[in-house]
Amino acid sequence: MYYKELANFSLFQNVSKESVDLINAMNIRVKNFKVGERVNFLGDPIQYIYVIASGCLKTNEYLMNGKEIVSSYYFGYDAFPLYLIYGGATTYPYNIYCHKQAQVYCLPVEELKACIDADPKLMSNVLVFVSKYCLKNKKVIQTVSYPKVSQRLAFWLLTSSDQRDNFRIPGTQELFSDILLVNRSSLNQELKRLTNNGIISIYGRRIHINDRSALNRILENT
């Protein structure tokens, strides 16, 4: 009987009464993970859709040279791996770890898929959710196409800030540097440089852009 808790997630909002009843009848597991705990191994069968109530999970993949890197982060109110399930994957192509102490609802894949297939609103929610995920991944690809730390940071700030030119750092600077695929100390130096030059102002985890044109010039300086 977990729909009451799941109703706060965009994925499950305004679904049919039939879906509510089906979700309440599912064998949903609630797990609490500690920092660094492995959630799944590479090659494990995909049995559950993870809906994150709090904390953060991350996926680690291996490069051709054997180096392990963080490929994605999943925060509170995220759900995954919908894109793998509907892409036809049956096993995980990466290791999954807990990055920040997390509480996760584990919904059985086949039961939830049947529910999605029967409810147009739930299907619409899934399409919107997966589309936003794809847009985010595309932005990451665009970001890392820039060779310099300053350019990656400038691009992310320009494309992620709100209408008032404010941007909230996702989690810690370490996590933010992983998203940009840059060294943490290099990112910290660049943030200080932008602050000292008056291009941005930093208030805790919130960054305010003072000069968008300066950030655009950084992008053009190839």
C-alpha positions in Angstrom: 0.0 0.0 0.0 2.6 2.5 -1.1 0.7 4.7 -3.6 0.2 7.5 -1.0 4.0 7.9 -0.8 4.5 7.5 -4.6 1.8 10.1 -5.4 4.4 12.8 -4.7 6.5 11.7 -7.6 5.7 13.2 -11.0 5.8 9.7 -12.6 2.7 8.7 -10.6 0.6 11.8 -10.5 -3.0 11.9 -11.8 -3.0 8.2 -12.7 -6.2 6.2 -12.9 -7.9 4.6 -9.9 -7.1 1.2 -11.5 -3.4 2.1 -11.5 -3.6 3.2 -7.9 -5.2 -0.1 -6.9 -2.6 -2.1 -8.9 0.3 -0.1 -7.4 -1.1 -0.7 -3.9 -1.3 -4.4 -4.6 2.3 -4.7 -5.9 5.0 -6.4 -3.9 7.0 -3.2 -3.5 10.2 -3.3 -1.4 11.6 -0.3 0.5 15.4 -0.3 0.8 17.8 1.9 2.7 21.3 2.1 1.3 24.4 3.4 3.0 27.1 5.6 1.3 29.3 3.4 -0.9 27.0 0.4 -0.7 26.6 -1.5 -4.0 23.0 -1.7 -5.2 23.5 -3.8 -8.3 26.4 -5.5 -10.1 27.2 -5.1 -13.8 25.2 -8.0 -15.5 22.6 -8.4 -12.8 19.1 -8.9 -14.2 16.8 -5.8 -14.2 14.1 -6.9 -11.8 13.0 -3.6 -10.3 12.4 0.0 -11.2 14.0 2.2 -8.5 12.1 5.2 -7.3 14.4 7.3 -5.1 12.6 8.9 -2.1 15.8 10.5 -0.8 19.6 10.5 -1.2 21.5 9.7 -4.4 22.5 6.7 -6.4 25.2 6.6 -9.1 26.1 4.3 -12.0 29.7 3.5 -12.7 30.9 2.3 -16.1 34.3 1.1 -17.4 36.3 2.8 -20.2 38.3 0.8 -22.7 41.4 1.3 -20.6 39.7 -0.3 -17.6 39.2 3.0 -15.7 35.9 3.1 -13.8 34.0 6.4 -14.1 30.6 7.8 -12.8 28.2 7.9 -15.8 25.0 9.1 -14.1 23.6 10.3 -10.8 20.0 9.8 -9.7 18.6 12.0 -7.0 15.4 12.1 -4.9 12.3 11.9 -7.1 14.2 10.2 -9.9 13.2 6.8 -11.2 15.4 4.4 -13.3 16.2 2.4 -15.4 13.0 3.1 -17.4 15.2 3.9 -20.5 16.9 0.5 -20.3 13.7 -1.5 -19.8 11.9 0.2 -22.7 15.1 0.0 -24.8 15.0 -3.8 -24.5 17.8 -4.3 -22.0 17.4 -7.2 -19.5 20.6 -6.8 -17.5 22.5 -3.8 -16.0 25.3 -2.4 -18.2 27.0 -0.8 -15.2 27.5 -1.1 -11.4 25.1 0.9 -9.2 26.3 2.4 -5.9 24.8 4.6 -3.2 26.4 8.0 -3.4 24.5 9.6 -0.6 22.4 7.6 2.0 19.3 6.8 0.2 15.8 5.4 0.6 14.5 3.6 -2.5 11.2 2.1 -3.5 11.7 -1.0 -5.6 8.8 -1.7 -8.0 8.7 -5.0 -9.8 9.3 -4.4 -13.5 6.7 -6.6 -15.1 3.9 -5.5 -12.7 4.7 -1.9 -13.3 5.0 -2.3 -17.1 1.5 -3.9 -17.2 0.2 -1.0 -15.2 1.8 1.5 -17.6 0.4 -0.3 -20.6 -3.1 -0.1 -19.3 -3.1 3.6 -18.2 -2.6 6.3 -20.9 -1.8 9.0 -18.2 0.8 6.8 -16.6 2.3 6.1 -20.0 2.3 9.9 -20.7 4.1 10.5 -17.4 6.8 7.9 -18.4 7.3 9.5 -21.8 7.8 12.9 -20.3 10.1 11.5 -17.6 12.3 9.6 -20.1 12.4 12.5 -22.5 13.7 14.8 -19.8 16.3 12.2 -18.9 17.4 12.1 -22.6 17.6 15.9 -22.7 19.8 15.9 -19.6 22.1 13.3 -21.1 22.3 15.2 -24.3 23.4 18.3 -22.3 26.1 16.3 -20.6 27.4 15.1 -24.0 27.4 18.7 -25.3 29.2 19.9 -22.1 32.0 17.4 -22.3 32.6 18.3 -26.0 34.3 21.4 -24.7 38.0 20.8 -23.9 38.5 23.3 -21.1 37.1 23.3 -17.6 36.1 27.0 -17.9 34.0 26.2 -21.1 32.3 23.2 -19.5 31.3 25.2 -16.5 30.2 28.2 -18.6 28.0 26.0 -20.8 26.4 24.2 -17.9 25.6 27.5 -16.1 24.2 29.1 -19.2 22.0 26.1 -20.1 20.9 25.2 -16.5 20.1 28.6 -14.9 16.6 29.7 -14.4 14.9 32.9 -15.7 16.5 34.9 -12.9 20.0 33.6 -13.8 20.2 31.4 -10.7 21.7 27.9 -10.7 21.8 25.5 -7.7 24.8 23.2 -7.5 23.5 19.6 -7.5 24.8 18.1 -4.3 28.5 18.7 -3.5 31.3 20.2 -5.7 32.7 16.7 -6.0 29.4 15.5 -7.5 29.2 18.6 -9.8 32.8 18.0 -11.0 31.9 14.3 -11.8 28.9 15.5 -13.9 31.2 17.9 -15.8 33.9 15.2 -16.0 36.5 17.5 -14.6 38.9 17.5 -11.6 37.3 18.9 -8.4 40.2 21.2 -7.7 40.2 22.6 -11.2 36.4 23.2 -10.9 36.9 25.0 -7.6 39.7 27.2 -9.1 37.4 28.1 -12.0 34.5 29.0 -9.7 36.8 31.2 -7.7 38.1 32.9 -10.9 34.6 33.6 -12.2 33.7 35.0 -8.8 36.7 37.2 -8.5 36.1 38.6 -12.0 32.5 39.4 -11.0 31.0 37.0 -13.6 29.1 35.0 -11.0 28.3 35.3 -7.3 28.1 32.2 -5.1 25.7 32.0 -2.1 26.2 28.5 -0.6 25.0 26.1 -3.2 23.3 28.8 -5.3 25.2 30.5 -8.1 23.9 33.7 -9.6 25.1 34.7 -13.1 26.1 38.4 -13.2 27.4 38.5 -16.8 26.0 36.0 -19.3 27.9 37.7 -22.1 31.2 36.9 -20.4 30.3 33.3 -20.1 29.4 33.2 -23.8 32.8 34.7 -24.6 34.4 31.9 -22.7 32.6 29.4 -24.9 33.8 31.1 -28.0 37.4 31.1 -26.9 38.4 27.9 -28.5 
